[in-house]
Amino acid sequence: MELVRAIDGFAVHLTVERGYSPQTVRAYRSDLNALAVFAGTRGVADTAGLTLEVLRDWLWESSQRGLSKATLARRSASAKGFSAWVARQAGDLNDPAVRLKAPKPDKMLPRVVNLAQIDALLRRLGALAEDGDANRVRDLAVIELLYATGIRVSELTGLDVDDVDLDRLTVRVLGKGSKERVVPFGVPAKTAIVDYLRRSRPLLATERSGPALLLGPRGARLGSRAVYGLVAGLLADIPGGGPAGPHALRHTAATHLLDGGADLRAVQELLGHASLGTTQIYTHVSTERLKESYRIAHPRA
């Protein structure tokens, strides 16, 4: 069922069958409309795509925007009530929101993939792409670019061919608030992009492609939902908790930069954060440098 229609139906249920006040129904609508907008960024437009992972990511993002614990708890309750109603309407016993809990803003951190895991993941993708399959070659370019740049999935899927400067090893992205920035990437990402442009994109391109850099199987611009599914599938076999979507690679890139000695403000610029405070979340898990310094300098280490 389309999310917008389902929210309308749930609002009627709350009013007619549950007898909730107009103010309470408006609060539910506000929360669920926010969820629908977030789900749209993940390529989810119907209730079937509203998985536990999407719901958890929505609450995590809400926490990072500074919403109070009371608001997070209310949003969690709204999502659980809505999901339970949808499941009943469909006669489905599997309600994805049963295990949903409101995250604590000061403790719920994005997932980080360690360096060995990232290397293994990219080697596996590289091996799969050796057969020249257009989709596999593209998938390798997608993951290399996400990890190399730390850009958002919406920024990735919005890239055009001309946004990539292979000589300067930079990519021009349009971020939140239509703010443009230039982000560098490394040689491995360049190799993957060049391979994709030479071997894969010509096979995927159709009249629908236009200037889009990354194309789906039918030649249209690759969607956020497809990228979300790709990353979630790759991270499913890797140990670790937390959201497993493309944001995990963004967080991983930022954390690895800080571990390698990058300046916090440089990472802020790279990620396109308006506030340095937003970037500081990555310092919570960027401990490898600190541990190494301690082992080297402390006499009792």
N, C-alpha and C positions, 0 to 999 in steps of 0.2 A: 504494500500500500504506500502511496506517495506520502512523504513525511508531513507536508503541509495539510493534506486532507486528514491524515491520522490525528494531527494535533487538534484540528477543528472538531473531529468526532469525539476526542477525549474531553474537550471543553464542554461539549453538550452532555456527555456522560456525567461529568462533575456537577453540572448545573441541575440536570433533570433527575438523575438517578441518585446522586449523592447529596444533593441539596446544598452544595457549597455556595458561599456568598460570592457576589460579583467580584469583590476585591481579591478573594482567594483564587478564583478562577483566573483573574488577570495575572496574578503572581505566577501561577502554573504556566500560563501562556507565555509570559515573559521569559521564564526559564527555558521552556521547550523551543521557543523561537530562536533563542540564543544557541541552543543545541543544534537546531536545524541549520543555522548559518555555519556553525563549526563543522558539522557533518558535510556540508557542501564543499568545504575546503579539502575534505578527504575524498571527494567524489561520491559521497553517499547522498542519495536523494529519496530513498524509500526505506521503510521500516526493516526490510530484510537485511540491509547493510549496517544496521545499528548494533554492532557487536559490543561485547564487553570492553574490548580494546579501545574502540572509538569513544565510548562513554568515559573510560578512565582518562584518556588523553584530553577529553573536553574538561573534566574536572581539574586535571593537572594544569592545563593552560589557564583556567580560571584562577587557580591559586597563584600562578605566577604574575597575574595582573593585579594582585593585591586584594582580591575580594576577601571579605571577612570569613571566619570560620562558620559563622551563622549562615551566611549566604551560600557557602559551599555545601553545608549540610542540607539547606533547603533545595539547592539544585540537585543534589544526590537524591533526595526524597522525590522530587518532581520526576526525575528520570526513571526511578524505580517504579513509581506509580504508573507512569505512562507505558513503560515497557511491559509491566504486568497486564495492563489493560489490552495492549496490542496482542500479547500472547493468548489471552483469553478469546479475543475476537477471532484469532486465526485457529483456535483449537490446538495450540502448540504448547506442550508441556515444558519446552526449553526456553526459559526466560533468561536472556543474557545478563540482565541487571540484578539477578538474585545475589550475586557476590560483590556488587558494587558498594564501595564505601567512600565517603568523602575524604579526600587526602588532607593531610596537615600541611599547610603552605610552607612551614619552616623545615619539614622533614622529607617531603615527597620530591625527589629529584629525578630528572630524566635519566634514562639508561646510558651507561657508558660501555663501549666495547673496547677491550684492551688491545694493545698494538699487535700482539700475537694472533688474536682472534680476527682482527681486521686483515692482517696479512694472509691468513689462511682463507678467509672469505674471498678476497680478491684473487688469490691463486686459483681457487675453485672456479670462480667465474671466468677467469682467463682460460682455463683448460676447457671449459664448456664452449667458449667462443671460438676455439681453434677450428671447429668444423665449418665456420663461416655462416652459421645460421644467423639471419638478419636480426632476429629478436634477441638472441644471446649476445651478439656483438653490441647491440644497443644497450642491453642491460648492464654490461660491463662499463660502458661509457657513463651510464646513469650513476652507478655506485661510485666510480672513480671521481666523478665530478662532485657529487654530494659530499663525499669525504674530504676531497681536496679543498673545497671552497667553504663548506659549512653553510651554504645557502639554503633557504627555505624551499620546500617542495613546490610551492606556488611560483617561486622565482625560477626554479629549475624548469618547470613545464612551460613557463612563459617565454623562455629563451628562443630567439631567432638565430639563424645561422650567422648573420652579420654581428651578433652580439659577442661572438667568440673571436678573440684576437690570438691566433696561434703563434704569431711572431713574438708578441709581448707576454704571452702566457697569462692573459687576463680575460675575464668575462664581465660584461656589463649587464647588471641586473636591475630590475625595477622592484623595489621593496615596498614596505608598508608606507601608506601615505603618498604613494607615487614618487618616492624618493629614489633617485638613481645612484648607484655606486658601482665602482669597479673593483672586482675581487680577483686576486691572483690564484693561479693553480700551478701544479708541478708537472714535471716531465711525464710521469706515469699517466696522469690524466690526459695530457696532450696526446700521448700515444694512443690511448683508448678512443679519444675523440676523432683523431685523424683516421684511425681504422674504421670507425663507425661511418664517417663521412665518405670514405672510399668504398667500403664493402657493403654496408648495411643500408644507409639512407637511400641510395639509388634504387634498391630493391623494394623498399617500403613506400617510396614517394608515389603519390597520385595527384590528380588535379585538385584534391582537397588539401594538399599539404601546405601550400603557400610557403612562407619563409620559415616555418617552424623548424627548430633544430631537431628535436626529438619527436619521432613519429611512432604511432601505434601500428598494430598489424594491418589496419585498413587504410593507412596513409594519413589519417587525421593527426592533429597535435596530440602527443601523449598526455593522458590525463593524470591528475593527482591520485585518483583512486588506483590506477594501475601501478604507479610508483609506490604507493602505500602498500599494496599487496605484495609487490616484489620485495621490498625491504622487510616487511613482517615475515614473509616466508623464509628469507635468508637468515634472519635473527632467531627464528623459532628453534633452530637446532643448537644455538649458542647459549650456554648457561648465563643466567643473569636475570634480575627482575626489572620491573619498570616498563613503560611503554616501548613497544618495539617498532614504531613507525619511522618515517624518514627523519623525524626530529632527533631520534637516537643518534643518527650519523652527524647531525649538526652539533649536538652536544659533545659527541666523541671528538670531532674535529677541534672544537674549541678547547676541550680539556687537554688534548694532546699538544696543542700549540702552547698552552700555559705550562705544561710539564716540560716542554722543550725550551722554555725560557722567553716566550713571547710576552711583550708588554700588554697589560690588561686593556689599555686604551686602543692598542693596535687591534686586539681581538674584538673590541667593541665596534671599531670601524669596519672590520671584516664582516661581522655578523649583521651590521646595520641596526644596532640597538640605539635608540634615541637617548637612553639613560645608561650611565655606567653601572648603576645599581642593578640593572637587569643582567648585565654581563657578569657581575660578581657572583652569581649563583654557581658559575663554573669553577670558582676557586674552592668551593666546598668539597669537591672531589678531586681537585688537582693537587695531590699530595706527594707524588713521586719525587719531585724536585726537593721538597722539604725532607723527605725520608733519606734521600741520597746525601743531602747536605749534613744531616744529623749523623749518618753512618761515617762520613768522612771526618767530621769536625769534633764530635763529642767523644771524650776519652772513655766513656763507659758505654758506648754504642754496641 
